Amino acid sequence: MYIVMELGGQSLDKYFNANKNNHQHNMHNFVRDIFRATALAIQQFHNAGGIHLDIKADNFIMALNDNQSEMQVNPLKSKLSLATEDYMAPEIRSKLFSNRKDNVFNL
C-alpha cells in the first residue's frame, strides 16, 4: 500500500527529544497533545483502510508548516511484515491475525 502525504519534517521521536526541555514546566500537556495527535493520525490511516502494524515514534512525521496536518503516520510500503517486534501486539507476534485494534496496542 502506498499513501501520498505532504512533505513532512522530522520524526516524532526527534521532535519530542528536541522539544521536551522547552516543555518541562508543562510536560503533561505536551505529552497529552502528542498522544492526541498520534491517535488522530492513526484514525485517519484506518479511515483510509490501512493497518500499519509498526506504530512507533520514528514512523510519525511532523508537519513542516501550519497548512499541513500536525502529524501523519509514515505508511509501510510492503506486503511483508516489517513490524518491530517490541511494538507488536501479542497476536501479531504469534501470527494469529491482524486488524486495526493491533495499532491501538502499539500506542
Chimera marker file (.cmm) of the C-alpha trace (Angstrom):
<marker_set name="trace">
<marker id="1" x="0.000" y="0.000" z="0.000" r="1" g="1" b="0" radius="0.5"/>
<marker id="2" x="1.294" y="3.439" z="-0.887" r="1" g="1" b="0" radius="0.5"/>
<marker id="3" x="-0.099" y="6.661" z="0.523" r="1" g="1" b="0" radius="0.5"/>
<marker id="4" x="0.880" y="10.078" z="-0.784" r="1" g="1" b="0" radius="0.5"/>
<marker id="5" x="1.413" y="12.585" z="2.024" r="1" g="1" b="0" radius="0.5"/>
<marker id="6" x="2.566" y="16.178" z="2.282" r="1" g="1" b="0" radius="0.5"/>
<marker id="7" x="6.302" y="16.676" z="2.623" r="1" g="1" b="0" radius="0.5"/>
<marker id="8" x="6.989" y="16.249" z="6.312" r="1" g="1" b="0" radius="0.5"/>
<marker id="9" x="9.588" y="17.403" z="8.743" r="1" g="1" b="0" radius="0.5"/>
<marker id="10" x="11.274" y="15.373" z="11.441" r="1" g="1" b="0" radius="0.5"/>
<marker id="11" x="10.065" y="12.179" z="13.055" r="1" g="1" b="0" radius="0.5"/>
<marker id="12" x="8.021" y="12.341" z="16.252" r="1" g="1" b="0" radius="0.5"/>
<marker id="13" x="10.946" y="10.796" z="18.132" r="1" g="1" b="0" radius="0.5"/>
<marker id="14" x="13.313" y="13.585" z="17.022" r="1" g="1" b="0" radius="0.5"/>
<marker id="15" x="10.627" y="16.239" z="17.594" r="1" g="1" b="0" radius="0.5"/>
<marker id="16" x="9.977" y="15.038" z="21.150" r="1" g="1" b="0" radius="0.5"/>
<marker id="17" x="13.665" y="14.884" z="22.058" r="1" g="1" b="0" radius="0.5"/>
<marker id="18" x="14.315" y="18.329" z="20.556" r="1" g="1" b="0" radius="0.5"/>
<marker id="19" x="11.369" y="19.974" z="22.346" r="1" g="1" b="0" radius="0.5"/>
<marker id="20" x="10.942" y="18.189" z="25.683" r="1" g="1" b="0" radius="0.5"/>
<marker id="21" x="13.230" y="20.602" z="27.544" r="1" g="1" b="0" radius="0.5"/>
<marker id="22" x="11.078" y="23.536" z="26.383" r="1" g="1" b="0" radius="0.5"/>
<marker id="23" x="8.028" y="21.905" z="27.993" r="1" g="1" b="0" radius="0.5"/>
<marker id="24" x="9.416" y="20.736" z="31.346" r="1" g="1" b="0" radius="0.5"/>
<marker id="25" x="7.084" y="23.048" z="33.261" r="1" g="1" b="0" radius="0.5"/>
<marker id="26" x="4.070" y="21.582" z="31.454" r="1" g="1" b="0" radius="0.5"/>
<marker id="27" x="5.216" y="18.111" z="30.347" r="1" g="1" b="0" radius="0.5"/>
<marker id="28" x="1.801" y="16.549" z="30.998" r="1" g="1" b="0" radius="0.5"/>
<marker id="29" x="0.104" y="18.810" z="28.420" r="1" g="1" b="0" radius="0.5"/>
<marker id="30" x="2.962" y="18.362" z="25.934" r="1" g="1" b="0" radius="0.5"/>
<marker id="31" x="2.683" y="14.554" z="26.091" r="1" g="1" b="0" radius="0.5"/>
<marker id="32" x="-1.137" y="14.682" z="26.060" r="1" g="1" b="0" radius="0.5"/>
<marker id="33" x="-1.142" y="16.819" z="22.901" r="1" g="1" b="0" radius="0.5"/>
<marker id="34" x="1.297" y="14.453" z="21.186" r="1" g="1" b="0" radius="0.5"/>
<marker id="35" x="-0.819" y="11.444" z="22.164" r="1" g="1" b="0" radius="0.5"/>
<marker id="36" x="-3.984" y="13.073" z="20.795" r="1" g="1" b="0" radius="0.5"/>
<marker id="37" x="-2.273" y="13.947" z="17.511" r="1" g="1" b="0" radius="0.5"/>
<marker id="38" x="-0.924" y="10.392" z="17.304" r="1" g="1" b="0" radius="0.5"/>
<marker id="39" x="-4.386" y="8.896" z="17.832" r="1" g="1" b="0" radius="0.5"/>
<marker id="40" x="-5.859" y="11.230" z="15.194" r="1" g="1" b="0" radius="0.5"/>
<marker id="41" x="-3.173" y="10.272" z="12.659" r="1" g="1" b="0" radius="0.5"/>
<marker id="42" x="-3.854" y="6.562" z="13.265" r="1" g="1" b="0" radius="0.5"/>
<marker id="43" x="-7.599" y="7.170" z="12.925" r="1" g="1" b="0" radius="0.5"/>
<marker id="44" x="-7.055" y="8.898" z="9.574" r="1" g="1" b="0" radius="0.5"/>
<marker id="45" x="-4.902" y="5.983" z="8.425" r="1" g="1" b="0" radius="0.5"/>
<marker id="46" x="-7.589" y="3.484" z="9.495" r="1" g="1" b="0" radius="0.5"/>
<marker id="47" x="-10.307" y="5.517" z="7.766" r="1" g="1" b="0" radius="0.5"/>
<marker id="48" x="-8.288" y="5.133" z="4.565" r="1" g="1" b="0" radius="0.5"/>
<marker id="49" x="-8.412" y="1.346" z="5.067" r="1" g="1" b="0" radius="0.5"/>
<marker id="50" x="-4.879" y="0.876" z="6.378" r="1" g="1" b="0" radius="0.5"/>
<marker id="51" x="-3.466" y="-1.316" z="9.126" r="1" g="1" b="0" radius="0.5"/>
<marker id="52" x="0.076" y="-0.229" z="9.956" r="1" g="1" b="0" radius="0.5"/>
<marker id="53" x="1.419" y="-2.853" z="12.426" r="1" g="1" b="0" radius="0.5"/>
<marker id="54" x="4.570" y="-0.837" z="13.222" r="1" g="1" b="0" radius="0.5"/>
<marker id="55" x="3.327" y="2.156" z="15.182" r="1" g="1" b="0" radius="0.5"/>
<marker id="56" x="6.297" y="3.827" z="16.871" r="1" g="1" b="0" radius="0.5"/>
<marker id="57" x="7.671" y="7.354" z="17.214" r="1" g="1" b="0" radius="0.5"/>
<marker id="58" x="10.009" y="7.013" z="14.215" r="1" g="1" b="0" radius="0.5"/>
<marker id="59" x="7.015" y="6.297" z="11.954" r="1" g="1" b="0" radius="0.5"/>
<marker id="60" x="5.253" y="9.592" z="12.674" r="1" g="1" b="0" radius="0.5"/>
<marker id="61" x="6.239" y="12.644" z="10.668" r="1" g="1" b="0" radius="0.5"/>
<marker id="62" x="5.693" y="16.165" z="11.967" r="1" g="1" b="0" radius="0.5"/>
<marker id="63" x="4.313" y="18.848" z="9.622" r="1" g="1" b="0" radius="0.5"/>
<marker id="64" x="6.653" y="21.469" z="8.194" r="1" g="1" b="0" radius="0.5"/>
<marker id="65" x="4.094" y="24.295" z="8.303" r="1" g="1" b="0" radius="0.5"/>
<marker id="66" x="0.682" y="25.293" z="9.639" r="1" g="1" b="0" radius="0.5"/>
<marker id="67" x="-1.138" y="24.446" z="6.377" r="1" g="1" b="0" radius="0.5"/>
<marker id="68" x="-0.474" y="20.731" z="6.848" r="1" g="1" b="0" radius="0.5"/>
<marker id="69" x="-1.850" y="18.185" z="9.280" r="1" g="1" b="0" radius="0.5"/>
<marker id="70" x="0.038" y="18.324" z="12.553" r="1" g="1" b="0" radius="0.5"/>
<marker id="71" x="1.260" y="14.724" z="12.362" r="1" g="1" b="0" radius="0.5"/>
<marker id="72" x="0.957" y="11.808" z="9.960" r="1" g="1" b="0" radius="0.5"/>
<marker id="73" x="1.705" y="8.105" z="10.007" r="1" g="1" b="0" radius="0.5"/>
<marker id="74" x="4.530" y="7.044" z="7.727" r="1" g="1" b="0" radius="0.5"/>
<marker id="75" x="2.873" y="4.096" z="5.907" r="1" g="1" b="0" radius="0.5"/>
<marker id="76" x="4.505" y="0.746" z="5.323" r="1" g="1" b="0" radius="0.5"/>
<marker id="77" x="5.352" y="0.164" z="1.684" r="1" g="1" b="0" radius="0.5"/>
<marker id="78" x="5.406" y="-3.611" z="1.631" r="1" g="1" b="0" radius="0.5"/>
<marker id="79" x="3.073" y="-6.545" z="1.965" r="1" g="1" b="0" radius="0.5"/>
<marker id="80" x="5.734" y="-8.287" z="4.045" r="1" g="1" b="0" radius="0.5"/>
<marker id="81" x="5.705" y="-7.979" z="7.803" r="1" g="1" b="0" radius="0.5"/>
<marker id="82" x="8.158" y="-5.212" z="8.608" r="1" g="1" b="0" radius="0.5"/>
<marker id="83" x="6.967" y="-4.580" z="12.132" r="1" g="1" b="0" radius="0.5"/>
<marker id="84" x="9.365" y="-4.030" z="15.001" r="1" g="1" b="0" radius="0.5"/>
<marker id="85" x="8.803" y="-6.927" z="17.395" r="1" g="1" b="0" radius="0.5"/>
<marker id="86" x="8.942" y="-4.801" z="20.561" r="1" g="1" b="0" radius="0.5"/>
<marker id="87" x="5.990" y="-2.751" z="19.252" r="1" g="1" b="0" radius="0.5"/>
<marker id="88" x="3.869" y="-5.676" z="18.034" r="1" g="1" b="0" radius="0.5"/>
<marker id="89" x="0.640" y="-6.806" z="19.643" r="1" g="1" b="0" radius="0.5"/>
<marker id="90" x="0.946" y="-10.357" z="21.065" r="1" g="1" b="0" radius="0.5"/>
<marker id="91" x="-1.443" y="-11.818" z="18.468" r="1" g="1" b="0" radius="0.5"/>
<marker id="92" x="0.724" y="-10.422" z="15.663" r="1" g="1" b="0" radius="0.5"/>
<marker id="93" x="3.845" y="-11.989" z="17.176" r="1" g="1" b="0" radius="0.5"/>
<marker id="94" x="2.068" y="-15.340" z="17.251" r="1" g="1" b="0" radius="0.5"/>
<marker id="95" x="0.853" y="-14.713" z="13.664" r="1" g="1" b="0" radius="0.5"/>
<marker id="96" x="-2.799" y="-15.374" z="14.513" r="1" g="1" b="0" radius="0.5"/>
<marker id="97" x="-4.325" y="-12.354" z="12.757" r="1" g="1" b="0" radius="0.5"/>
<marker id="98" x="-4.022" y="-8.602" z="12.363" r="1" g="1" b="0" radius="0.5"/>
<marker id="99" x="-6.546" y="-5.798" z="12.359" r="1" g="1" b="0" radius="0.5"/>
<marker id="100" x="-6.900" y="-2.137" z="13.308" r="1" g="1" b="0" radius="0.5"/>
<marker id="101" x="-7.099" y="-2.951" z="17.019" r="1" g="1" b="0" radius="0.5"/>
<marker id="102" x="-3.477" y="-4.089" z="16.850" r="1" g="1" b="0" radius="0.5"/>
<marker id="103" x="-2.443" y="-0.481" z="16.148" r="1" g="1" b="0" radius="0.5"/>
<marker id="104" x="-4.038" y="0.587" z="19.441" r="1" g="1" b="0" radius="0.5"/>
<marker id="105" x="-1.790" y="-1.885" z="21.283" r="1" g="1" b="0" radius="0.5"/>
<marker id="106" x="1.221" y="-0.095" z="19.783" r="1" g="1" b="0" radius="0.5"/>
<marker id="107" x="0.249" y="3.172" z="21.462" r="1" g="1" b="0" radius="0.5"/>
<link id1="1" id2="2" r="1" g="1" b="0" radius="0.2"/>
<link id1="2" id2="3" r="1" g="1" b="0" radius="0.2"/>
<link id1="3" id2="4" r="1" g="1" b="0" radius="0.2"/>
<link id1="4" id2="5" r="1" g="1" b="0" radius="0.2"/>
<link id1="5" id2="6" r="1" g="1" b="0" radius="0.2"/>
<link id1="6" id2="7" r="1" g="1" b="0" radius="0.2"/>
<link id1="7" id2="8" r="1" g="1" b="0" radius="0.2"/>
<link id1="8" id2="9" r="1" g="1" b="0" radius="0.2"/>
<link id1="9" id2="10" r="1" g="1" b="0" radius="0.2"/>
<link id1="10" id2="11" r="1" g="1" b="0" radius="0.2"/>
<link id1="11" id2="12" r="1" g="1" b="0" radius="0.2"/>
<link id1="12" id2="13" r="1" g="1" b="0" radius="0.2"/>
<link id1="13" id2="14" r="1" g="1" b="0" radius="0.2"/>
<link id1="14" id2="15" r="1" g="1" b="0" radius="0.2"/>
<link id1="15" id2="16" r="1" g="1" b="0" radius="0.2"/>
<link id1="16" id2="17" r="1" g="1" b="0" radius="0.2"/>
<link id1="17" id2="18" r="1" g="1" b="0" radius="0.2"/>
<link id1="18" id2="19" r="1" g="1" b="0" radius="0.2"/>
<link id1="19" id2="20" r="1" g="1" b="0" radius="0.2"/>
<link id1="20" id2="21" r="1" g="1" b="0" radius="0.2"/>
<link id1="21" id2="22" r="1" g="1" b="0" radius="0.2"/>
<link id1="22" id2="23" r="1" g="1" b="0" radius="0.2"/>
<link id1="23" id2="24" r="1" g="1" b="0" radius="0.2"/>
<link id1="24" id2="25" r="1" g="1" b="0" radius="0.2"/>
<link id1="25" id2="26" r="1" g="1" b="0" radius="0.2"/>
<link id1="26" id2="27" r="1" g="1" b="0" radius="0.2"/>
<link id1="27" id2="28" r="1" g="1" b="0" radius="0.2"/>
<link id1="28" id2="29" r="1" g="1" b="0" radius="0.2"/>
<link id1="29" id2="30" r="1" g="1" b="0" radius="0.2"/>
<link id1="30" id2="31" r="1" g="1" b="0" radius="0.2"/>
<link id1="31" id2="32" r="1" g="1" b="0" radius="0.2"/>
<link id1="32" id2="33" r="1" g="1" b="0" radius="0.2"/>
<link id1="33" id2="34" r="1" g="1" b="0" radius="0.2"/>
<link id1="34" id2="35" r="1" g="1" b="0" radius="0.2"/>
<link id1="35" id2="36" r="1" g="1" b="0" radius="0.2"/>
<link id1="36" id2="37" r="1" g="1" b="0" radius="0.2"/>
<link id1="37" id2="38" r="1" g="1" b="0" radius="0.2"/>
<link id1="38" id2="39" r="1" g="1" b="0" radius="0.2"/>
<link id1="39" id2="40" r="1" g="1" b="0" radius="0.2"/>
<link id1="40" id2="41" r="1" g="1" b="0" radius="0.2"/>
<link id1="41" id2="42" r="1" g="1" b="0" radius="0.2"/>
<link id1="42" id2="43" r="1" g="1" b="0" radius="0.2"/>
<link id1="43" id2="44" r="1" g="1" b="0" radius="0.2"/>
<link id1="44" id2="45" r="1" g="1" b="0" radius="0.2"/>
<link id1="45" id2="46" r="1" g="1" b="0" radius="0.2"/>
<link id1="46" id2="47" r="1" g="1" b="0" radius="0.2"/>
<link id1="47" id2="48" r="1" g="1" b="0" radius="0.2"/>
<link id1="48" id2="49" r="1" g="1" b="0" radius="0.2"/>
<link id1="49" id2="50" r="1" g="1" b="0" radius="0.2"/>
<link id1="50" id2="51" r="1" g="1" b="0" radius="0.2"/>
<link id1="51" id2="52" r="1" g="1" b="0" radius="0.2"/>
<link id1="52" id2="53" r="1" g="1" b="0" radius="0.2"/>
<link id1="53" id2="54" r="1" g="1" b="0" radius="0.2"/>
<link id1="54" id2="55" r="1" g="1" b="0" radius="0.2"/>
<link id1="55" id2="56" r="1" g="1" b="0" radius="0.2"/>
<link id1="56" id2="57" r="1" g="1" b="0" radius="0.2"/>
<link id1="57" id2="58" r="1" g="1" b="0" radius="0.2"/>
<link id1="58" id2="59" r="1" g="1" b="0" radius="0.2"/>
<link id1="59" id2="60" r="1" g="1" b="0" radius="0.2"/>
<link id1="60" id2="61" r="1" g="1" b="0" radius="0.2"/>
<link id1="61" id2="62" r="1" g="1" b="0" radius="0.2"/>
<link id1="62" id2="63" r="1" g="1" b="0" radius="0.2"/>
<link id1="63" id2="64" r="1" g="1" b="0" radius="0.2"/>
<link id1="64" id2="65" r="1" g="1" b="0" radius="0.2"/>
<link id1="65" id2="66" r="1" g="1" b="0" radius="0.2"/>
<link id1="66" id2="67" r="1" g="1" b="0" radius="0.2"/>
<link id1="67" id2="68" r="1" g="1" b="0" radius="0.2"/>
<link id1="68" id2="69" r="1" g="1" b="0" radius="0.2"/>
<link id1="69" id2="70" r="1" g="1" b="0" radius="0.2"/>
<link id1="70" id2="71" r="1" g="1" b="0" radius="0.2"/>
<link id1="71" id2="72" r="1" g="1" b="0" radius="0.2"/>
<link id1="72" id2="73" r="1" g="1" b="0" radius="0.2"/>
<link id1="73" id2="74" r="1" g="1" b="0" radius="0.2"/>
<link id1="74" id2="75" r="1" g="1" b="0" radius="0.2"/>
<link id1="75" id2="76" r="1" g="1" b="0" radius="0.2"/>
<link id1="76" id2="77" r="1" g="1" b="0" radius="0.2"/>
<link id1="77" id2="78" r="1" g="1" b="0" radius="0.2"/>
<link id1="78" id2="79" r="1" g="1" b="0" radius="0.2"/>
<link id1="79" id2="80" r="1" g="1" b="0" radius="0.2"/>
<link id1="80" id2="81" r="1" g="1" b="0" radius="0.2"/>
<link id1="81" id2="82" r="1" g="1" b="0" radius="0.2"/>
<link id1="82" id2="83" r="1" g="1" b="0" radius="0.2"/>
<link id1="83" id2="84" r="1" g="1" b="0" radius="0.2"/>
<link id1="84" id2="85" r="1" g="1" b="0" radius="0.2"/>
<link id1="85" id2="86" r="1" g="1" b="0" radius="0.2"/>
<link id1="86" id2="87" r="1" g="1" b="0" radius="0.2"/>
<link id1="87" id2="88" r="1" g="1" b="0" radius="0.2"/>
<link id1="88" id2="89" r="1" g="1" b="0" radius="0.2"/>
<link id1="89" id2="90" r="1" g="1" b="0" radius="0.2"/>
<link id1="90" id2="91" r="1" g="1" b="0" radius="0.2"/>
<link id1="91" id2="92" r="1" g="1" b="0" radius="0.2"/>
<link id1="92" id2="93" r="1" g="1" b="0" radius="0.2"/>
<link id1="93" id2="94" r="1" g="1" b="0" radius="0.2"/>
<link id1="94" id2="95" r="1" g="1" b="0" radius="0.2"/>
<link id1="95" id2="96" r="1" g="1" b="0" radius="0.2"/>
<link id1="96" id2="97" r="1" g="1" b="0" radius="0.2"/>
<link id1="97" id2="98" r="1" g="1" b="0" radius="0.2"/>
<link id1="98" id2="99" r="1" g="1" b="0" radius="0.2"/>
<link id1="99" id2="100" r="1" g="1" b="0" radius="0.2"/>
<link id1="100" id2="101" r="1" g="1" b="0" radius="0.2"/>
<link id1="101" id2="102" r="1" g="1" b="0" radius="0.2"/>
<link id1="102" id2="103" r="1" g="1" b="0" radius="0.2"/>
<link id1="103" id2="104" r="1" g="1" b="0" radius="0.2"/>
<link id1="104" id2="105" r="1" g="1" b="0" radius="0.2"/>
<link id1="105" id2="106" r="1" g="1" b="0" radius="0.2"/>
<link id1="106" id2="107" r="1" g="1" b="0" radius="0.2"/>
</marker_set>
